Amino acid sequence: MKIVILCGGYGTRIRDVADNIPKPMIPIGRYPILWHIMKYYANFDHQDFVLCLGYKSQIIKDFFLNYEAHTKDFTITLGKRDGIEFHTAHNESDWRVTLVDTGLQAMTGARIARIRKYVGDEDFMLTYGDGVGDVDIEALLAFHRAHGKALTVTGVRPPGRFGELVSDGGRAVEFNEKPQAAGGRISGGYFVASAKLFDYLNDAEDLVFEQEPMRKLVADGELMVFEHDGFWQPMDTSREYQLLNALYEQGKAPWVKW
């Protein structure tokens, strides 16, 4: 199953940490947060990725085009045509990564709509390129397959500055985007979608996935909530950047399963 990752935003709230790179390339330890997200999915044997690129897309392209040089120690003998020896610390040779320019100014709904030809008519997973968690991917997939609706969103319980999900028996009954104060679950990403999702999307640059499409899905009874009470943390601020790096450096990162 393909995993679509939204990687195109500007990351304006975290410019003090990384002003010259796209947000998914902000590092946790040695590797970008995007790599951590992909590595987590790969731990569940899901290695077929579609990256929705936008802001500074060339940096992400270069990372994967020169993947070994970016992620491994190596010895180079200058002047020799094949004079590079990579010292393998980990192996992602079974990853398949499709990188798609989805527009510099496009919002999330448009970005998803523009990768349809790469996912076809099969179910696919979808998440954001700026947050990590210890979501049980296999349980999430089983939940989605059991209900057969267009979209499953993972509902988490972080700070109330995000959109609030209200659910009843697993079915979404209300979606409120970024309330000032909220005590319920919020969208943590880690979606699973069927091809029916594309019926709610279009190519308009200003289409925000988390607004009208989500509200229509709720109204049609096509949005279900997988409740996750474990770890989930976005990287939206320098404080969150420091938190995630501290967890990683201390060996206490719940998402590190490799």
Backbone hydrogen bonds in HBPLUS format (Angstrom, degrees):
<---DONOR---> <-ACCEPTOR-->    atom                        ^
c    i                          cat <-CA-CA->   ^        H-A-AA   ^      H-
h    n   atom  resd res      DA  || num        DHA   H-A  angle D-A-AA Bond
n    s   type  num  typ     dist DA aas  dist angle  dist       angle   num
A0125-MET N   A0002-LYS O   2.86 MM 123  6.19 170.0  1.87 164.5 163.6     1
A0003-ILE N   A0048-ASP O   2.82 MM  45  6.18 150.3  1.90 153.3 161.8     2
A0050-VAL N   A0003-ILE O   2.84 MM  47  6.05 156.7  1.89 148.4 147.7     3
A0004-VAL N   A0125-MET O   2.73 MM 121  6.00 172.8  1.73 144.6 144.3     4
A0127-THR N   A0004-VAL O   2.91 MM 123  6.46 149.1  2.01 160.3 170.3     5
A0005-ILE N   A0050-VAL O   2.88 MM  45  6.27 158.8  1.93 158.4 163.2     6
A0052-CYS N   A0005-ILE O   2.93 MM  47  6.11 173.3  1.93 160.7 162.5     7
A0006-LEU N   A0127-THR O   2.98 MM 121  6.43 161.6  2.02 156.3 160.6     8
A0129-GLY N   A0006-LEU O   2.97 MM 123  5.45 137.7  2.15 154.0 148.0     9
A0007-CYS N   A0052-CYS O   2.88 MM  45  5.33 148.2  1.99 141.5 148.8    10
A0055-TYR N   A0008-GLY O   3.11 MM  47  5.26 176.8  2.11 122.8 122.4    11
A0014-ILE N   A0011-GLY O   3.12 MM   3  5.71 165.0  2.15 118.6 123.3    12
A0017-VAL N   A0014-ILE O   3.03 MM   3  5.65 156.7  2.08 117.2 124.0    13
A0018-ALA N   A0014-ILE O   3.31 MM   4  6.68 162.3  2.34 151.1 155.8    14
A0025-MET N   A0022-PRO O   2.87 MM   3  5.58 157.5  1.93 125.0 132.6    15
A0026-ILE N   A0023-LYS O   3.04 MM   3  5.51 170.5  2.05 122.3 123.8    16
A0034-LEU N   A0024-PRO O   2.97 MM  10  4.97 153.7  2.05 157.4 149.5    17
A0033-ILE N   A0026-ILE O   2.87 MM   7  5.99 149.4  1.96 152.0 152.9    18
A0028-ILE N   A0031-TYR O   2.81 MM   3  5.71 166.5  1.83 162.7 158.0    19
A0035-TRP N   A0032-PRO O   2.95 MM   3  5.26 122.4  2.29 105.0 118.6    20
A0036-HIS N   A0032-PRO O   3.23 MM   4  6.72 153.2  2.31 148.3 155.6    21
A0037-ILE N   A0033-ILE O   3.02 MM   4  6.34 157.2  2.07 153.4 158.9    22
A0038-MET N   A0034-LEU O   3.00 MM   4  6.27 164.3  2.03 152.7 156.7    23
A0039-LYS N   A0035-TRP O   2.78 MM   4  5.92 159.5  1.82 152.7 159.1    24
A0040-TYR N   A0036-HIS O   2.97 MM   4  6.14 146.4  2.09 142.8 151.1    25
A0041-TYR N   A0037-ILE O   3.20 MM   4  6.58 162.3  2.23 151.5 154.4    26
A0042-ALA N   A0038-MET O   2.93 MM   4  6.16 160.1  1.97 151.0 157.3    27
A0043-ASN N   A0039-LYS O   3.07 MM   4  6.27 134.3  2.28 137.7 148.3    28
A0043-ASN N   A0040-TYR O   3.14 MM   3  5.20 132.1  2.38  96.9 109.6    29
A0044-PHE N   A0041-TYR O   2.88 MM   3  5.41 149.5  1.98 112.6 121.8    30
A0046-HIS N   A0041-TYR O   3.28 MM   5  5.45 152.7  2.36 126.7 129.3    31
A0045-ASP N   A0042-ALA O   2.86 MM   3  4.78 154.4  1.93 112.2 112.7    32
A0096-ARG N   A0047-GLN O   2.85 MM  49  6.14 168.2  1.86 162.4 161.4    33
A0049-PHE N   A0096-ARG O   2.73 MM  47  6.04 156.9  1.78 172.5 175.7    34
A0098-THR N   A0049-PHE O   2.81 MM  49  6.07 164.1  1.84 147.2 152.4    35
A0051-LEU N   A0098-THR O   2.76 MM  47  6.12 165.5  1.79 169.3 174.5    36
A0100-VAL N   A0051-LEU O   2.97 MM  49  6.00 170.7  1.97 169.5 170.7    37
A0053-LEU N   A0100-VAL O   2.77 MM  47  5.71 166.0  1.79 161.4 162.8    38
A0102-THR N   A0053-LEU O   2.89 MM  49  5.60 166.6  1.91 143.5 147.8    39
A0059-ILE N   A0056-LYS O   3.16 MM   3  5.90 147.9  2.27 117.8 124.5    40
A0060-ILE N   A0057-SER O   3.09 MM   3  5.42 120.8  2.46 104.9 118.3    41
A0061-LYS N   A0057-SER O   2.99 MM   4  6.32 161.8  2.03 154.7 160.6    42
A0062-ASP N   A0058-GLN O   2.85 MM   4  5.96 159.5  1.89 145.2 150.5    43
A0063-PHE N   A0059-ILE O   3.11 MM   4  6.29 150.2  2.20 138.8 146.4    44
A0064-PHE N   A0060-ILE O   3.31 MM   4  6.65 155.8  2.37 149.8 153.7    45
A0065-LEU N   A0061-LYS O   2.84 MM   4  6.03 159.0  1.89 155.7 162.8    46
A0066-ASN N   A0062-ASP O   2.95 MM   4  5.88 148.7  2.05 145.2 151.4    47
A0070-HIS N   A0066-ASN O   3.07 MM   4  6.30 148.0  2.17 151.8 161.7    48
A0071-THR N   A0067-TYR O   2.99 MM   4  6.10 138.8  2.16 150.2 161.2    49
A0072-LYS N   A0068-GLU O   2.89 MM   4  5.46 138.9  2.06 152.6 154.9    50
A0087-HIS N   A0073-ASP O   2.83 MM  14  5.38 174.0  1.83 155.0 152.9    51
A0075-THR N   A0085-GLU O   2.78 MM  10  5.06 158.7  1.82 145.8 152.1    52
A0085-GLU N   A0075-THR O   2.72 MM  10  5.06 165.4  1.74 155.8 161.1    53
A0077-THR N   A0083-GLY O   2.57 MM   6  4.75 161.7  1.60 148.6 155.4    54
A0080-LYS N   A0077-THR O   3.29 MM   3  6.01 159.4  2.33 138.5 139.5    55
A0083-GLY N   A0080-LYS O   3.29 MM   3  4.72 154.2  2.37 107.9 102.9    56
A0095-TRP N   A0092-GLU O   3.01 MM   3  5.50 167.3  2.03 120.6 122.9    57
A0107-MET N   A0205-GLU O   2.81 MM  98  5.88 150.0  1.90 155.2 164.0    58
A0111-ARG N   A0107-MET O   3.06 MM   4  6.32 158.5  2.10 155.7 162.6    59
A0112-ILE N   A0108-THR O   3.08 MM   4  6.34 161.4  2.11 153.2 156.7    60
A0109-GLY N   A0207-LEU O   2.81 MM  98  4.92 126.1  2.10 136.7 144.5    61
A0113-ALA N   A0109-GLY O   3.05 MM   4  6.27 162.4  2.08 147.4 152.6    62
A0114-ARG N   A0110-ALA O   3.00 MM   4  6.16 145.5  2.12 147.5 156.0    63
A0115-ILE N   A0112-ILE O   3.20 MM   3  5.59 164.6  2.22 112.1 116.9    64
A0116-ARG N   A0113-ALA O   3.44 MM   3  5.73 164.9  2.46 112.6 113.3    65
A0118-TYR N   A0115-ILE O   2.91 MM   3  5.46 149.1  2.01 116.8 126.4    66
A0119-VAL N   A0116-ARG O   3.01 MM   3  5.38 151.9  2.09 111.5 119.8    67
A0120-GLY N   A0116-ARG O   2.88 MM   4  5.92 145.9  2.00 164.1 174.3    68
A0124-PHE N   A0193-ALA O   2.86 MM  69  5.41 155.0  1.92 150.6 158.7    69
A0193-ALA N   A0124-PHE O   2.76 MM  69  5.41 172.4  1.77 169.0 171.7    70
A0126-LEU N   A0191-PHE O   3.05 MM  65  4.90 158.5  2.10 125.2 126.4    71
A0191-PHE N   A0126-LEU O   2.69 MM  65  4.90 150.8  1.77 171.8 167.4    72
A0235-MET N   A0130-ASP O   2.77 MM 105  5.57 141.5  1.92 176.9 169.9    73
A0132-VAL N   A0233-GLN O   3.02 MM 101  5.57 159.3  2.06 150.5 146.8    74
A0233-GLN N   A0132-VAL O   2.85 MM 101  5.57 160.6  1.88 169.3 174.6    75
A0134-ASP N   A0231-PHE O   3.14 MM  97  5.57 153.4  2.21 138.6 138.4    76
A0140-LEU N   A0136-ASP O   2.92 MM   4  6.15 154.7  1.99 152.4 160.6    77
A0141-LEU N   A0137-ILE O   2.92 MM   4  6.16 159.8  1.96 150.4 154.8    78
A0142-ALA N   A0138-GLU O   2.99 MM   4  6.18 157.3  2.04 144.3 150.7    79
A0143-PHE N   A0139-ALA O   2.96 MM   4  6.13 154.9  2.03 146.0 152.4    80
A0144-HIS N   A0140-LEU O   3.03 MM   4  6.31 160.4  2.07 149.4 154.4    81
A0145-ARG N   A0141-LEU O   2.93 MM   4  6.14 166.6  1.95 154.2 157.6    82
A0146-ALA N   A0142-ALA O   3.05 MM   4  6.12 144.4  2.18 140.7 149.9    83
A0147-HIS N   A0143-PHE O   3.33 MM   4  6.63 147.6  2.44 147.8 153.9    84
A0148-GLY N   A0144-HIS O   3.15 MM   4  6.24 157.3  2.20 156.6 162.3    85
A0194-SER N   A0150-ALA O   2.86 MM  44  5.06 158.3  1.91 145.0 146.2    86
A0151-LEU N   A0222-GLU O   3.10 MM  71  6.31 152.0  2.18 168.0 175.8    87
A0224-MET N   A0151-LEU O   2.92 MM  73  6.30 163.0  1.95 155.2 160.8    88
A0152-THR N   A0192-VAL O   2.77 MM  40  5.07 153.8  1.84 154.6 161.7    89
A0192-VAL N   A0152-THR O   2.95 MM  40  5.07 146.3  2.07 135.4 142.6    90
A0153-VAL N   A0224-MET O   2.91 MM  71  6.35 158.9  1.95 161.7 165.7    91
A0226-PHE N   A0153-VAL O   2.87 MM  73  6.04 163.4  1.89 148.9 154.7    92
A0154-THR N   A0189-GLY O   3.22 MM  35  5.90 161.1  2.26 175.3 177.5    93
A0188-GLY N   A0154-THR O   2.85 MM  34  5.49 165.6  1.87 177.3 177.0    94
A0155-GLY N   A0226-PHE O   2.84 MM  71  5.82 152.5  1.92 134.5 143.9    95
A0228-HIS N   A0155-GLY O   2.92 MM  73  5.87 175.4  1.92 164.5 163.0    96
A0156-VAL N   A0186-ILE O   2.92 MM  30  5.42 163.4  1.95 155.2 157.2    97
A0186-ILE N   A0156-VAL O   2.81 MM  30  5.42 153.0  1.88 145.3 154.5    98
A0164-GLU N   A0176-ASN O   2.52 MM  12  5.02 136.9  1.69 154.8 160.2    99
A0176-ASN N   A0164-GLU O   2.90 MM  12  5.02 169.0  1.91 150.7 154.3   100
A0165-LEU N   A0185-ARG O   2.55 MM  20  5.27 168.4  1.57 145.8 150.1   101
A0166-VAL N   A0174-GLU O   3.07 MM   8  5.06 167.3  2.09 146.4 143.9   102
A0173-VAL N   A0166-VAL O   2.85 MM   7  5.77 176.3  1.85 157.9 159.2   103
A0168-ASP N   A0171-ARG O   2.88 MM   3  5.29 158.6  1.93 143.8 149.2   104
A0171-ARG N   A0168-ASP O   3.17 MM   3  5.29 163.0  2.20 112.8 113.0   105
A0225-VAL N   A0170-GLY O   2.74 MM  55  5.12 169.6  1.75 151.1 154.8   106
A0172-ALA N   A0223-LEU O   2.95 MM  51  5.55 159.5  1.99 145.2 149.2   107
A0197-LEU N   A0194-SER O   3.05 MM   3  5.90 165.2  2.07 122.7 126.5   108
A0198-PHE N   A0195-ALA O   3.14 MM   3  5.88 146.7  2.25 118.4 124.2   109
A0199-ASP N   A0196-LYS O   2.99 MM   3  5.53 155.1  2.06 115.0 122.6   110
A0200-TYR N   A0197-LEU O   2.92 MM   3  5.62 163.3  1.95 121.6 127.2   111
A0201-LEU N   A0198-PHE O   3.29 MM   3  5.04 166.3  2.31 100.4 104.1   112
A0207-LEU N   A0204-ALA O   3.09 MM   3  5.54 163.4  2.12 124.7 124.3   113
A0211-GLN N   A0208-VAL O   3.05 MM   3  5.55 167.4  2.06 120.9 124.1   114
A0215-ARG N   A0211-GLN O   3.01 MM   4  6.23 161.8  2.05 159.4 165.3   115
A0216-LYS N   A0212-GLU O   2.90 MM   4  6.08 158.9  1.95 157.0 162.1   116
A0217-LEU N   A0213-PRO O   2.95 MM   4  6.17 154.1  2.02 146.5 153.9   117
A0218-VAL N   A0214-MET O   2.98 MM   4  6.25 156.1  2.04 148.5 154.4   118
A0219-ALA N   A0215-ARG O   2.95 MM   4  6.22 163.9  1.98 148.1 152.3   119
A0220-ASP N   A0216-LYS O   2.94 MM   4  6.12 145.4  2.06 146.1 154.9   120
A0222-GLU N   A0217-LEU O   2.78 MM   5  4.91 157.9  1.83 158.5 154.8   121
A0221-GLY N   A0218-VAL O   2.98 MM   3  5.08 159.1  2.02 107.4 113.9   122
A0241-TYR N   A0237-THR O   2.97 MM   4  6.29 150.8  2.06 147.1 156.1   123
A0242-GLN N   A0238-SER O   2.96 MM   4  6.17 157.7  2.01 145.7 150.7   124
A0243-LEU N   A0239-ARG O   2.91 MM   4  6.17 152.7  1.98 144.4 152.5   125
A0244-LEU N   A0240-GLU O   2.97 MM   4  6.13 171.0  1.98 151.7 152.9   126
A0245-ASN N   A0241-TYR O   3.07 MM   4  6.22 159.5  2.12 146.9 152.9   127
A0246-ALA N   A0242-GLN O   2.89 MM   4  6.00 150.6  1.98 144.0 152.3   128
A0247-LEU N   A0243-LEU O   2.97 MM   4  6.26 163.0  2.00 155.2 159.0   129
A0248-TYR N   A0244-LEU O   3.05 MM   4  6.22 158.1  2.09 143.6 149.7   130
A0249-GLU N   A0245-ASN O   2.88 MM   4  6.00 168.5  1.89 151.3 154.6   131
A0250-GLN N   A0246-ALA O   2.99 MM   4  6.03 146.9  2.10 146.2 154.4   132
A0252-LYS N   A0247-LEU O   2.79 MM   5  4.88 153.8  1.86 163.3 159.6   133
A0251-GLY N   A0248-TYR O   3.10 MM   3  5.22 160.4  2.14 106.2 111.9   134
A0256-VAL N   A0253-ALA O   3.13 MM   3  5.65 161.9  2.16 118.0 123.5   135
